[in-house]
Structure formats: structure tokens, C-alpha cells
Amino acid sequence: MVVEVATLHIRPDREDEFVAGFAAGAPILARQPGCLSLRWGRRVEPDLAYMLTVEWDAIEDHFRFRETKDFEVFGAKFREFLAKPPEVVHFEPRA
């Protein structure tokens, strides 16, 4: 398993729109092959950002998703409300 952690910096005047758009797009991500789970929520500090955590069966599943039409549809629901591109990292969890 690989865990993807994305930091999504939101334009301050567009938070409500981001939340609605991301909520609408989350089921698209959740139904992808290899997506085991996802969680997202507002970061407490230091600034306005949301965190997305996705557990993938393998990192290749994430990269395959990025090549699909679903990825474009998913991003189109909230991308315009971001202040900058997402910061994304992957890691292999240890017990």
C-alpha cells in the first residue's frame, strides 16, 4: 500500500466553492481502481489549506488515475479555487 498526501491551498474568497466542488468530486476519486480509502479536511494551521489522504493499493494506481478522463473531471470540480498547485507526496506506511 502507498499513501498519497496532498496539501490543497485554497483562495480565501473561494473556500465554500472549493468545499462544494471537492465534495462533488470525491466519489470520482473513491471509485478508482486501487483506491482503498480517502479522507479530506481543513488544515487547522498555519494557513487556509485542505489535506487529502488517499490510500492506494499501489503507486501505479494513482499514476493510472492521473491519465484518465475521470482525473480531469475530478480536478475541474475544484481546481479553479486553488491558490497554487497541490503539493503531493507518497509514502509507504510502517506499523
Phi and psi restraints in degrees (range 20) as a CNS / XPLOR table:
assign (resid 1 and name C) (resid 2 and name N)
       (resid 2 and name CA) (resid 2 and name C) 1.0 -127.4 20.0 2
assign (resid 2 and name N) (resid 2 and name CA)
       (resid 2 and name C) (resid 3 and name N) 1.0 139.1 20.0 2
assign (resid 2 and name C) (resid 3 and name N)
       (resid 3 and name CA) (resid 3 and name C) 1.0 -109.2 20.0 2
assign (resid 3 and name N) (resid 3 and name CA)
       (resid 3 and name C) (resid 4 and name N) 1.0 127.3 20.0 2
assign (resid 3 and name C) (resid 4 and name N)
       (resid 4 and name CA) (resid 4 and name C) 1.0 -98.5 20.0 2
assign (resid 4 and name N) (resid 4 and name CA)
       (resid 4 and name C) (resid 5 and name N) 1.0 132.1 20.0 2
assign (resid 4 and name C) (resid 5 and name N)
       (resid 5 and name CA) (resid 5 and name C) 1.0 -123.7 20.0 2
assign (resid 5 and name N) (resid 5 and name CA)
       (resid 5 and name C) (resid 6 and name N) 1.0 120.5 20.0 2
assign (resid 5 and name C) (resid 6 and name N)
       (resid 6 and name CA) (resid 6 and name C) 1.0 -118.9 20.0 2
assign (resid 6 and name N) (resid 6 and name CA)
       (resid 6 and name C) (resid 7 and name N) 1.0 134.6 20.0 2
assign (resid 6 and name C) (resid 7 and name N)
       (resid 7 and name CA) (resid 7 and name C) 1.0 -102.7 20.0 2
assign (resid 7 and name N) (resid 7 and name CA)
       (resid 7 and name C) (resid 8 and name N) 1.0 123.1 20.0 2
assign (resid 7 and name C) (resid 8 and name N)
       (resid 8 and name CA) (resid 8 and name C) 1.0 -112.6 20.0 2
assign (resid 8 and name N) (resid 8 and name CA)
       (resid 8 and name C) (resid 9 and name N) 1.0 105.5 20.0 2
assign (resid 8 and name C) (resid 9 and name N)
       (resid 9 and name CA) (resid 9 and name C) 1.0 -83.7 20.0 2
assign (resid 9 and name N) (resid 9 and name CA)
       (resid 9 and name C) (resid 10 and name N) 1.0 125.1 20.0 2
assign (resid 9 and name C) (resid 10 and name N)
       (resid 10 and name CA) (resid 10 and name C) 1.0 -104.4 20.0 2
assign (resid 10 and name N) (resid 10 and name CA)
       (resid 10 and name C) (resid 11 and name N) 1.0 142.0 20.0 2
assign (resid 10 and name C) (resid 11 and name N)
       (resid 11 and name CA) (resid 11 and name C) 1.0 -66.9 20.0 2
assign (resid 11 and name N) (resid 11 and name CA)
       (resid 11 and name C) (resid 12 and name N) 1.0 127.1 20.0 2
assign (resid 11 and name C) (resid 12 and name N)
       (resid 12 and name CA) (resid 12 and name C) 1.0 -54.2 20.0 2
assign (resid 12 and name N) (resid 12 and name CA)
       (resid 12 and name C) (resid 13 and name N) 1.0 -35.3 20.0 2
assign (resid 12 and name C) (resid 13 and name N)
       (resid 13 and name CA) (resid 13 and name C) 1.0 -83.4 20.0 2
assign (resid 13 and name N) (resid 13 and name CA)
       (resid 13 and name C) (resid 14 and name N) 1.0 2.7 20.0 2
assign (resid 13 and name C) (resid 14 and name N)
       (resid 14 and name CA) (resid 14 and name C) 1.0 -126.3 20.0 2
assign (resid 14 and name N) (resid 14 and name CA)
       (resid 14 and name C) (resid 15 and name N) 1.0 16.0 20.0 2
assign (resid 14 and name C) (resid 15 and name N)
       (resid 15 and name CA) (resid 15 and name C) 1.0 -60.2 20.0 2
assign (resid 15 and name N) (resid 15 and name CA)
       (resid 15 and name C) (resid 16 and name N) 1.0 -45.7 20.0 2
assign (resid 15 and name C) (resid 16 and name N)
       (resid 16 and name CA) (resid 16 and name C) 1.0 -60.8 20.0 2
assign (resid 16 and name N) (resid 16 and name CA)
       (resid 16 and name C) (resid 17 and name N) 1.0 -40.4 20.0 2
assign (resid 16 and name C) (resid 17 and name N)
       (resid 17 and name CA) (resid 17 and name C) 1.0 -67.1 20.0 2
assign (resid 17 and name N) (resid 17 and name CA)
       (resid 17 and name C) (resid 18 and name N) 1.0 -39.2 20.0 2
assign (resid 17 and name C) (resid 18 and name N)
       (resid 18 and name CA) (resid 18 and name C) 1.0 -59.4 20.0 2
assign (resid 18 and name N) (resid 18 and name CA)
       (resid 18 and name C) (resid 19 and name N) 1.0 -49.4 20.0 2
assign (resid 18 and name C) (resid 19 and name N)
       (resid 19 and name CA) (resid 19 and name C) 1.0 -58.1 20.0 2
assign (resid 19 and name N) (resid 19 and name CA)
       (resid 19 and name C) (resid 20 and name N) 1.0 -45.8 20.0 2
assign (resid 19 and name C) (resid 20 and name N)
       (resid 20 and name CA) (resid 20 and name C) 1.0 -63.9 20.0 2
assign (resid 20 and name N) (resid 20 and name CA)
       (resid 20 and name C) (resid 21 and name N) 1.0 -44.1 20.0 2
assign (resid 20 and name C) (resid 21 and name N)
       (resid 21 and name CA) (resid 21 and name C) 1.0 -66.3 20.0 2
assign (resid 21 and name N) (resid 21 and name CA)
       (resid 21 and name C) (resid 22 and name N) 1.0 -44.2 20.0 2
assign (resid 21 and name C) (resid 22 and name N)
       (resid 22 and name CA) (resid 22 and name C) 1.0 -65.9 20.0 2
assign (resid 22 and name N) (resid 22 and name CA)
       (resid 22 and name C) (resid 23 and name N) 1.0 -41.0 20.0 2
assign (resid 22 and name C) (resid 23 and name N)
       (resid 23 and name CA) (resid 23 and name C) 1.0 -59.7 20.0 2
assign (resid 23 and name N) (resid 23 and name CA)
       (resid 23 and name C) (resid 24 and name N) 1.0 -37.7 20.0 2
assign (resid 23 and name C) (resid 24 and name N)
       (resid 24 and name CA) (resid 24 and name C) 1.0 -70.1 20.0 2
assign (resid 24 and name N) (resid 24 and name CA)
       (resid 24 and name C) (resid 25 and name N) 1.0 -32.0 20.0 2
assign (resid 24 and name C) (resid 25 and name N)
       (resid 25 and name CA) (resid 25 and name C) 1.0 -86.1 20.0 2
assign (resid 25 and name N) (resid 25 and name CA)
       (resid 25 and name C) (resid 26 and name N) 1.0 -22.2 20.0 2
assign (resid 25 and name C) (resid 26 and name N)
       (resid 26 and name CA) (resid 26 and name C) 1.0 -55.2 20.0 2
assign (resid 26 and name N) (resid 26 and name CA)
       (resid 26 and name C) (resid 27 and name N) 1.0 -40.0 20.0 2
assign (resid 26 and name C) (resid 27 and name N)
       (resid 27 and name CA) (resid 27 and name C) 1.0 -62.7 20.0 2
assign (resid 27 and name N) (resid 27 and name CA)
       (resid 27 and name C) (resid 28 and name N) 1.0 -28.2 20.0 2
assign (resid 27 and name C) (resid 28 and name N)
       (resid 28 and name CA) (resid 28 and name C) 1.0 -63.8 20.0 2
assign (resid 28 and name N) (resid 28 and name CA)
       (resid 28 and name C) (resid 29 and name N) 1.0 -45.6 20.0 2
assign (resid 28 and name C) (resid 29 and name N)
       (resid 29 and name CA) (resid 29 and name C) 1.0 -65.3 20.0 2
assign (resid 29 and name N) (resid 29 and name CA)
       (resid 29 and name C) (resid 30 and name N) 1.0 -44.3 20.0 2
assign (resid 29 and name C) (resid 30 and name N)
       (resid 30 and name CA) (resid 30 and name C) 1.0 -62.3 20.0 2
assign (resid 30 and name N) (resid 30 and name CA)
       (resid 30 and name C) (resid 31 and name N) 1.0 -27.2 20.0 2
assign (resid 30 and name C) (resid 31 and name N)
       (resid 31 and name CA) (resid 31 and name C) 1.0 -89.1 20.0 2
assign (resid 31 and name N) (resid 31 and name CA)
       (resid 31 and name C) (resid 32 and name N) 1.0 1.7 20.0 2
assign (resid 31 and name C) (resid 32 and name N)
       (resid 32 and name CA) (resid 32 and name C) 1.0 -70.8 20.0 2
assign (resid 32 and name N) (resid 32 and name CA)
       (resid 32 and name C) (resid 33 and name N) 1.0 142.8 20.0 2
assign (resid 32 and name C) (resid 33 and name N)
       (resid 33 and name CA) (resid 33 and name C) 1.0 -56.6 20.0 2
assign (resid 33 and name N) (resid 33 and name CA)
       (resid 33 and name C) (resid 34 and name N) 1.0 132.1 20.0 2
assign (resid 33 and name C) (resid 34 and name N)
       (resid 34 and name CA) (resid 34 and name C) 1.0 89.1 20.0 2
assign (resid 34 and name N) (resid 34 and name CA)
       (resid 34 and name C) (resid 35 and name N) 1.0 -10.2 20.0 2
assign (resid 34 and name C) (resid 35 and name N)
       (resid 35 and name CA) (resid 35 and name C) 1.0 -80.8 20.0 2
assign (resid 35 and name N) (resid 35 and name CA)
       (resid 35 and name C) (resid 36 and name N) 1.0 113.1 20.0 2
assign (resid 35 and name C) (resid 36 and name N)
       (resid 36 and name CA) (resid 36 and name C) 1.0 -88.4 20.0 2
assign (resid 36 and name N) (resid 36 and name CA)
       (resid 36 and name C) (resid 37 and name N) 1.0 -35.2 20.0 2
assign (resid 36 and name C) (resid 37 and name N)
       (resid 37 and name CA) (resid 37 and name C) 1.0 -167.7 20.0 2
assign (resid 37 and name N) (resid 37 and name CA)
       (resid 37 and name C) (resid 38 and name N) 1.0 162.5 20.0 2
assign (resid 37 and name C) (resid 38 and name N)
       (resid 38 and name CA) (resid 38 and name C) 1.0 -148.5 20.0 2
assign (resid 38 and name N) (resid 38 and name CA)
       (resid 38 and name C) (resid 39 and name N) 1.0 149.3 20.0 2
assign (resid 38 and name C) (resid 39 and name N)
       (resid 39 and name CA) (resid 39 and name C) 1.0 -140.9 20.0 2
assign (resid 39 and name N) (resid 39 and name CA)
       (resid 39 and name C) (resid 40 and name N) 1.0 145.0 20.0 2
assign (resid 39 and name C) (resid 40 and name N)
       (resid 40 and name CA) (resid 40 and name C) 1.0 -149.3 20.0 2
assign (resid 40 and name N) (resid 40 and name CA)
       (resid 40 and name C) (resid 41 and name N) 1.0 153.0 20.0 2
assign (resid 40 and name C) (resid 41 and name N)
       (resid 41 and name CA) (resid 41 and name C) 1.0 -175.6 20.0 2
assign (resid 41 and name N) (resid 41 and name CA)
       (resid 41 and name C) (resid 42 and name N) 1.0 172.1 20.0 2
assign (resid 41 and name C) (resid 42 and name N)
       (resid 42 and name CA) (resid 42 and name C) 1.0 -76.9 20.0 2
assign (resid 42 and name N) (resid 42 and name CA)
       (resid 42 and name C) (resid 43 and name N) 1.0 132.7 20.0 2
assign (resid 42 and name C) (resid 43 and name N)
       (resid 43 and name CA) (resid 43 and name C) 1.0 -71.6 20.0 2
assign (resid 43 and name N) (resid 43 and name CA)
       (resid 43 and name C) (resid 44 and name N) 1.0 139.3 20.0 2
assign (resid 43 and name C) (resid 44 and name N)
       (resid 44 and name CA) (resid 44 and name C) 1.0 -73.3 20.0 2
assign (resid 44 and name N) (resid 44 and name CA)
       (resid 44 and name C) (resid 45 and name N) 1.0 -40.7 20.0 2
assign (resid 44 and name C) (resid 45 and name N)
       (resid 45 and name CA) (resid 45 and name C) 1.0 -159.8 20.0 2
assign (resid 45 and name N) (resid 45 and name CA)
       (resid 45 and name C) (resid 46 and name N) 1.0 162.2 20.0 2
assign (resid 45 and name C) (resid 46 and name N)
       (resid 46 and name CA) (resid 46 and name C) 1.0 -94.3 20.0 2
assign (resid 46 and name N) (resid 46 and name CA)
       (resid 46 and name C) (resid 47 and name N) 1.0 -15.9 20.0 2
assign (resid 46 and name C) (resid 47 and name N)
       (resid 47 and name CA) (resid 47 and name C) 1.0 -141.3 20.0 2
assign (resid 47 and name N) (resid 47 and name CA)
       (resid 47 and name C) (resid 48 and name N) 1.0 -178.9 20.0 2
assign (resid 47 and name C) (resid 48 and name N)
       (resid 48 and name CA) (resid 48 and name C) 1.0 -71.6 20.0 2
assign (resid 48 and name N) (resid 48 and name CA)
       (resid 48 and name C) (resid 49 and name N) 1.0 108.3 20.0 2
assign (resid 48 and name C) (resid 49 and name N)
       (resid 49 and name CA) (resid 49 and name C) 1.0 -155.1 20.0 2
assign (resid 49 and name N) (resid 49 and name CA)
       (resid 49 and name C) (resid 50 and name N) 1.0 157.9 20.0 2
assign (resid 49 and name C) (resid 50 and name N)
       (resid 50 and name CA) (resid 50 and name C) 1.0 -117.2 20.0 2
assign (resid 50 and name N) (resid 50 and name CA)
       (resid 50 and name C) (resid 51 and name N) 1.0 149.8 20.0 2
assign (resid 50 and name C) (resid 51 and name N)
       (resid 51 and name CA) (resid 51 and name C) 1.0 -112.1 20.0 2
assign (resid 51 and name N) (resid 51 and name CA)
       (resid 51 and name C) (resid 52 and name N) 1.0 136.9 20.0 2
assign (resid 51 and name C) (resid 52 and name N)
       (resid 52 and name CA) (resid 52 and name C) 1.0 -121.4 20.0 2
assign (resid 52 and name N) (resid 52 and name CA)
       (resid 52 and name C) (resid 53 and name N) 1.0 129.2 20.0 2
assign (resid 52 and name C) (resid 53 and name N)
       (resid 53 and name CA) (resid 53 and name C) 1.0 -122.4 20.0 2
assign (resid 53 and name N) (resid 53 and name CA)
       (resid 53 and name C) (resid 54 and name N) 1.0 124.2 20.0 2
assign (resid 53 and name C) (resid 54 and name N)
       (resid 54 and name CA) (resid 54 and name C) 1.0 -124.3 20.0 2
assign (resid 54 and name N) (resid 54 and name CA)
       (resid 54 and name C) (resid 55 and name N) 1.0 127.5 20.0 2
assign (resid 54 and name C) (resid 55 and name N)
       (resid 55 and name CA) (resid 55 and name C) 1.0 -93.8 20.0 2
assign (resid 55 and name N) (resid 55 and name CA)
       (resid 55 and name C) (resid 56 and name N) 1.0 121.2 20.0 2
assign (resid 55 and name C) (resid 56 and name N)
       (resid 56 and name CA) (resid 56 and name C) 1.0 -110.0 20.0 2
assign (resid 56 and name N) (resid 56 and name CA)
       (resid 56 and name C) (resid 57 and name N) 1.0 146.7 20.0 2
assign (resid 56 and name C) (resid 57 and name N)
       (resid 57 and name CA) (resid 57 and name C) 1.0 -60.2 20.0 2
assign (resid 57 and name N) (resid 57 and name CA)
       (resid 57 and name C) (resid 58 and name N) 1.0 -42.0 20.0 2
assign (resid 57 and name C) (resid 58 and name N)
       (resid 58 and name CA) (resid 58 and name C) 1.0 -150.2 20.0 2
assign (resid 58 and name N) (resid 58 and name CA)
       (resid 58 and name C) (resid 59 and name N) 1.0 154.2 20.0 2
assign (resid 58 and name C) (resid 59 and name N)
       (resid 59 and name CA) (resid 59 and name C) 1.0 -60.9 20.0 2
assign (resid 59 and name N) (resid 59 and name CA)
       (resid 59 and name C) (resid 60 and name N) 1.0 -29.8 20.0 2
assign (resid 59 and name C) (resid 60 and name N)
       (resid 60 and name CA) (resid 60 and name C) 1.0 -61.0 20.0 2
assign (resid 60 and name N) (resid 60 and name CA)
       (resid 60 and name C) (resid 61 and name N) 1.0 -31.7 20.0 2
assign (resid 60 and name C) (resid 61 and name N)
       (resid 61 and name CA) (resid 61 and name C) 1.0 -62.5 20.0 2
assign (resid 61 and name N) (resid 61 and name CA)
       (resid 61 and name C) (resid 62 and name N) 1.0 -40.6 20.0 2
assign (resid 61 and name C) (resid 62 and name N)
       (resid 62 and name CA) (resid 62 and name C) 1.0 -64.3 20.0 2
assign (resid 62 and name N) (resid 62 and name CA)
       (resid 62 and name C) (resid 63 and name N) 1.0 -46.5 20.0 2
assign (resid 62 and name C) (resid 63 and name N)
       (resid 63 and name CA) (resid 63 and name C) 1.0 -65.9 20.0 2
assign (resid 63 and name N) (resid 63 and name CA)
       (resid 63 and name C) (resid 64 and name N) 1.0 -34.6 20.0 2
assign (resid 63 and name C) (resid 64 and name N)
       (resid 64 and name CA) (resid 64 and name C) 1.0 -64.7 20.0 2
assign (resid 64 and name N) (resid 64 and name CA)
       (resid 64 and name C) (resid 65 and name N) 1.0 -42.2 20.0 2
assign (resid 64 and name C) (resid 65 and name N)
       (resid 65 and name CA) (resid 65 and name C) 1.0 -57.2 20.0 2
assign (resid 65 and name N) (resid 65 and name CA)
       (resid 65 and name C) (resid 66 and name N) 1.0 -41.0 20.0 2
assign (resid 65 and name C) (resid 66 and name N)
       (resid 66 and name CA) (resid 66 and name C) 1.0 -62.6 20.0 2
assign (resid 66 and name N) (resid 66 and name CA)
       (resid 66 and name C) (resid 67 and name N) 1.0 -17.3 20.0 2
assign (resid 66 and name C) (resid 67 and name N)
       (resid 67 and name CA) (resid 67 and name C) 1.0 -97.1 20.0 2
assign (resid 67 and name N) (resid 67 and name CA)
       (resid 67 and name C) (resid 68 and name N) 1.0 7.3 20.0 2
assign (resid 67 and name C) (resid 68 and name N)
       (resid 68 and name CA) (resid 68 and name C) 1.0 -103.3 20.0 2
assign (resid 68 and name N) (resid 68 and name CA)
       (resid 68 and name C) (resid 69 and name N) 1.0 162.7 20.0 2
assign (resid 68 and name C) (resid 69 and name N)
       (resid 69 and name CA) (resid 69 and name C) 1.0 -64.0 20.0 2
assign (resid 69 and name N) (resid 69 and name CA)
       (resid 69 and name C) (resid 70 and name N) 1.0 -35.2 20.0 2
assign (resid 69 and name C) (resid 70 and name N)
       (resid 70 and name CA) (resid 70 and name C) 1.0 -57.2 20.0 2
assign (resid 70 and name N) (resid 70 and name CA)
       (resid 70 and name C) (resid 71 and name N) 1.0 -37.0 20.0 2
assign (resid 70 and name C) (resid 71 and name N)
       (resid 71 and name CA) (resid 71 and name C) 1.0 -62.2 20.0 2
assign (resid 71 and name N) (resid 71 and name CA)
       (resid 71 and name C) (resid 72 and name N) 1.0 -42.7 20.0 2
assign (resid 71 and name C) (resid 72 and name N)
       (resid 72 and name CA) (resid 72 and name C) 1.0 -64.4 20.0 2
assign (resid 72 and name N) (resid 72 and name CA)
       (resid 72 and name C) (resid 73 and name N) 1.0 -43.1 20.0 2
assign (resid 72 and name C) (resid 73 and name N)
       (resid 73 and name CA) (resid 73 and name C) 1.0 -64.8 20.0 2
assign (resid 73 and name N) (resid 73 and name CA)
       (resid 73 and name C) (resid 74 and name N) 1.0 -43.9 20.0 2
assign (resid 73 and name C) (resid 74 and name N)
       (resid 74 and name CA) (resid 74 and name C) 1.0 -56.7 20.0 2
assign (resid 74 and name N) (resid 74 and name CA)
       (resid 74 and name C) (resid 75 and name N) 1.0 -53.3 20.0 2
assign (resid 74 and name C) (resid 75 and name N)
       (resid 75 and name CA) (resid 75 and name C) 1.0 -65.2 20.0 2
assign (resid 75 and name N) (resid 75 and name CA)
       (resid 75 and name C) (resid 76 and name N) 1.0 -34.2 20.0 2
assign (resid 75 and name C) (resid 76 and name N)
       (resid 76 and name CA) (resid 76 and name C) 1.0 -63.8 20.0 2
assign (resid 76 and name N) (resid 76 and name CA)
       (resid 76 and name C) (resid 77 and name N) 1.0 -20.7 20.0 2
assign (resid 76 and name C) (resid 77 and name N)
       (resid 77 and name CA) (resid 77 and name C) 1.0 -75.4 20.0 2
assign (resid 77 and name N) (resid 77 and name CA)
       (resid 77 and name C) (resid 78 and name N) 1.0 -18.6 20.0 2
assign (resid 77 and name C) (resid 78 and name N)
       (resid 78 and name CA) (resid 78 and name C) 1.0 -144.4 20.0 2
assign (resid 78 and name N) (resid 78 and name CA)
       (resid 78 and name C) (resid 79 and name N) 1.0 -11.7 20.0 2
assign (resid 78 and name C) (resid 79 and name N)
       (resid 79 and name CA) (resid 79 and name C) 1.0 -56.0 20.0 2
assign (resid 79 and name N) (resid 79 and name CA)
       (resid 79 and name C) (resid 80 and name N) 1.0 -37.0 20.0 2
assign (resid 79 and name C) (resid 80 and name N)
       (resid 80 and name CA) (resid 80 and name C) 1.0 -67.9 20.0 2
assign (resid 80 and name N) (resid 80 and name CA)
       (resid 80 and name C) (resid 81 and name N) 1.0 -13.0 20.0 2
assign (resid 80 and name C) (resid 81 and name N)
       (resid 81 and name CA) (resid 81 and name C) 1.0 -95.8 20.0 2
assign (resid 81 and name N) (resid 81 and name CA)
       (resid 81 and name C) (resid 82 and name N) 1.0 1.7 20.0 2
assign (resid 81 and name C) (resid 82 and name N)
       (resid 82 and name CA) (resid 82 and name C) 1.0 -84.0 20.0 2
assign (resid 82 and name N) (resid 82 and name CA)
       (resid 82 and name C) (resid 83 and name N) 1.0 143.1 20.0 2
assign (resid 82 and name C) (resid 83 and name N)
       (resid 83 and name CA) (resid 83 and name C) 1.0 -80.3 20.0 2
assign (resid 83 and name N) (resid 83 and name CA)
       (resid 83 and name C) (resid 84 and name N) 1.0 -24.6 20.0 2
assign (resid 83 and name C) (resid 84 and name N)
       (resid 84 and name CA) (resid 84 and name C) 1.0 -161.3 20.0 2
assign (resid 84 and name N) (resid 84 and name CA)
       (resid 84 and name C) (resid 85 and name N) 1.0 169.1 20.0 2
assign (resid 84 and name C) (resid 85 and name N)
       (resid 85 and name CA) (resid 85 and name C) 1.0 -59.9 20.0 2
assign (resid 85 and name N) (resid 85 and name CA)
       (resid 85 and name C) (resid 86 and name N) 1.0 148.4 20.0 2
assign (resid 85 and name C) (resid 86 and name N)
       (resid 86 and name CA) (resid 86 and name C) 1.0 -61.5 20.0 2
assign (resid 86 and name N) (resid 86 and name CA)
       (resid 86 and name C) (resid 87 and name N) 1.0 148.1 20.0 2
assign (resid 86 and name C) (resid 87 and name N)
       (resid 87 and name CA) (resid 87 and name C) 1.0 -99.1 20.0 2
assign (resid 87 and name N) (resid 87 and name CA)
       (resid 87 and name C) (resid 88 and name N) 1.0 117.7 20.0 2
assign (resid 87 and name C) (resid 88 and name N)
       (resid 88 and name CA) (resid 88 and name C) 1.0 -123.7 20.0 2
assign (resid 88 and name N) (resid 88 and name CA)
       (resid 88 and name C) (resid 89 and name N) 1.0 132.1 20.0 2
assign (resid 88 and name C) (resid 89 and name N)
       (resid 89 and name CA) (resid 89 and name C) 1.0 -132.7 20.0 2
assign (resid 89 and name N) (resid 89 and name CA)
       (resid 89 and name C) (resid 90 and name N) 1.0 157.7 20.0 2
assign (resid 89 and name C) (resid 90 and name N)
       (resid 90 and name CA) (resid 90 and name C) 1.0 -125.0 20.0 2
assign (resid 90 and name N) (resid 90 and name CA)
       (resid 90 and name C) (resid 91 and name N) 1.0 145.6 20.0 2
assign (resid 90 and name C) (resid 91 and name N)
       (resid 91 and name CA) (resid 91 and name C) 1.0 -147.2 20.0 2
assign (resid 91 and name N) (resid 91 and name CA)
       (resid 91 and name C) (resid 92 and name N) 1.0 157.9 20.0 2
assign (resid 91 and name C) (resid 92 and name N)
       (resid 92 and name CA) (resid 92 and name C) 1.0 -99.6 20.0 2
assign (resid 92 and name N) (resid 92 and name CA)
       (resid 92 and name C) (resid 93 and name N) 1.0 115.6 20.0 2
assign (resid 92 and name C) (resid 93 and name N)
       (resid 93 and name CA) (resid 93 and name C) 1.0 -68.8 20.0 2
assign (resid 93 and name N) (resid 93 and name CA)
       (resid 93 and name C) (resid 94 and name N) 1.0 148.9 20.0 2
assign (resid 93 and name C) (resid 94 and name N)
       (resid 94 and name CA) (resid 94 and name C) 1.0 -119.5 20.0 2
assign (resid 94 and name N) (resid 94 and name CA)
       (resid 94 and name C) (resid 95 and name N) 1.0 144.8 20.0 2
